[in-house]
Amino acid sequence: MDLSNSSPVITDPVAISQPLLGGLPSNLMQFSVMPGGYSGSGMNVSVSRLKIEEALVNGLLDAMKSSSPRRRLNAAFGQDNPSDEDPAYSAWMAKCPSALASFKQIVASAQGKKIAVFLDYDGTLSPIVDDPDKAVMSPVMRAAVRNVAKYFPTAIVSGRSRSKVFEFVKLKELYYAGSHGMDITASPANYEHNAEKCKQANLFQPAREFLPMIDEVTKSLLQVVSGIEGAAVENNKFCVSVHYRKVAEKVKTGPHLFLFCFQATASSSDNVASCLQDWELVARLVNEVLEAFPRLKVTNGRMVLEVRPVIDWDKGKAVEFLLQSLGLNDTEDVIPIYIGDDRTDEDAFKVLRQRGCGFGILVSQVPKETQAFYSLRDPSEVMEFLNLLVRWKKHSM
Ligand SMILES: O=P(O)(O)OC[C@H]1O[C@H](O[C@H]2O[C@H](CO)[C@@H](O)[C@H](O)[C@H]2O)[C@H](O)[C@@H](O)[C@@H]1O
């Protein structure tokens, strides 16, 4: 199917025609969004539909398994808290050193320049917890972010809806990019939902035309996963998360049950749900739902499948957009620092690498393939880093 006919260049007329910090500069017009390709390669008509489905489900399942931190942790280290003495870990640290240990180098490169700070939310400012609604930010972390924002332009770039992440962060002085960067306010405190206020706000929402589709797919996803113990669906406005953190990876079945499940798979999803409550079932059902939504794709985060529009827009593009709209686009003068823990943050790390200025900091306790320059182990180290930045800035003023 050719998407170029069904969806030409998608732009946000309201956002583009709205003033953005005193008027959208003409160079921001480049931020129109072209439809991207499909996430799967299901367009090859010579491959049977069944094979395509299996490949998609298996691909999704592999991604789900490989994104399980405990699995990787155990595989890599056989322990929960890798130490610098572990050769695999120290090899990774040599490639992606601690931003705390490298703090002097970081600030030396920022000497005489402006720093702009971009922060992911889950896993970066708040520890990962089982219940997404309970991922609150500690008061000390909030104080650290508030202080950072006093000295540096600071933005939150999250997969959550903008309103939800604001509920957690509660700081009006920041810029917010929700829904993986598909919902940006380039003025602090424009977090209102009210339609009239939204119109006046400096909003950039490149996937606005997908709103009804996202609501529809949310309903379908809620319906199909309702029978899976532990699965949850979270509507993030321009994208949807299907959480499987609390779903058993594989329900242990005896030979009889296995046979029943196998037969049930061939006949009805409802029957399958009653016996195969595991990750494979989640992958299968999400994939099935998405067959009816060819303009949506699925990616994998930390124990979450993220359903989102097939558009060429991500956290990296959101960072570029914010830098430009905030007048921070001069690569000679501005050092953007992006801190994040997730695969979706890699898009932002990549952008900073390509610009040749600024750097990404990956929050991770385990070695990961990354475009980030530095690492921090967990949110408490993120807080330490933010506090150091503030202290350095105060002393250098
Ligand atoms: O870009 P982020 O701010 O990191 O958002 C990415 C997803 O974060 C949330 O899920 C993750 O954190 C949850 C709470 O700790 C955890 O339960 C879940 O397993 C993680 O994947 C959020 O709930 C998702 O909607 C975001 O897409």
The ligand as an SDF file (V2000), in Angstrom:
LIG
                    3D

 27 28  0  0  0  0  0  0  0  0999 V2000
    9.8580    8.4990   27.4980 O   0  0  0  0  0  0  0  0  0  0  0  0
    9.5550    8.1070   28.9190 P   0  0  0  0  0  0  0  0  0  0  0  0
    9.2110    9.2640   29.7940 O   0  0  0  0  0  0  0  0  0  0  0  0
   10.6660    7.2650   29.5120 O   0  0  0  0  0  0  0  0  0  0  0  0
    8.2560    7.1890   28.8070 O   0  0  0  0  0  0  0  0  0  0  0  0
    8.3540    5.8700   28.2750 C   0  0  0  0  0  0  0  0  0  0  0  0
    7.2720    5.0160   28.8770 C   0  0  0  0  0  0  0  0  0  0  0  0
    7.3740    5.2110   30.2850 O   0  0  0  0  0  0  0  0  0  0  0  0
    6.3790    4.6260   31.1050 C   0  0  0  0  0  0  0  0  0  0  0  0
    6.5820    3.2190   31.1400 O   0  0  0  0  0  0  0  0  0  0  0  0
    7.7990    2.8470   31.7650 C   0  0  0  0  0  0  0  0  0  0  0  0
    7.7650    3.2600   33.1620 O   0  0  0  0  0  0  0  0  0  0  0  0
    6.7250    2.6300   33.9450 C   0  0  0  0  0  0  0  0  0  0  0  0
    6.7720    3.2390   35.3460 C   0  0  0  0  0  0  0  0  0  0  0  0
    8.0350    3.1160   35.9240 O   0  0  0  0  0  0  0  0  0  0  0  0
    6.9500    1.1030   33.9450 C   0  0  0  0  0  0  0  0  0  0  0  0
    5.9320    0.4720   34.7010 O   0  0  0  0  0  0  0  0  0  0  0  0
    6.9410    0.6040   32.4890 C   0  0  0  0  0  0  0  0  0  0  0  0
    7.2440   -0.7760   32.4730 O   0  0  0  0  0  0  0  0  0  0  0  0
    7.9790    1.3540   31.6690 C   0  0  0  0  0  0  0  0  0  0  0  0
    7.9160    0.9860   30.3090 O   0  0  0  0  0  0  0  0  0  0  0  0
    4.9990    4.9630   30.6270 C   0  0  0  0  0  0  0  0  0  0  0  0
    4.0510    4.2970   31.4200 O   0  0  0  0  0  0  0  0  0  0  0  0
    4.8340    4.6640   29.1520 C   0  0  0  0  0  0  0  0  0  0  0  0
    3.5590    5.0530   28.7300 O   0  0  0  0  0  0  0  0  0  0  0  0
    5.8890    5.4490   28.4000 C   0  0  0  0  0  0  0  0  0  0  0  0
    5.7540    5.2240   27.0140 O   0  0  0  0  0  0  0  0  0  0  0  0
  1  2  2  0
  2  3  1  0
  2  4  1  0
  2  5  1  0
  5  6  1  0
  6  7  1  0
  7  8  1  0
  7 26  1  0
  8  9  1  0
  9 10  1  0
  9 22  1  0
 10 11  1  0
 11 12  1  0
 11 20  1  0
 12 13  1  0
 13 14  1  0
 13 16  1  0
 14 15  1  0
 16 17  1  0
 16 18  1  0
 18 19  1  0
 18 20  1  0
 20 21  1  0
 22 23  1  0
 22 24  1  0
 24 25  1  0
 24 26  1  0
 26 27  1  0
M  END
$$$$
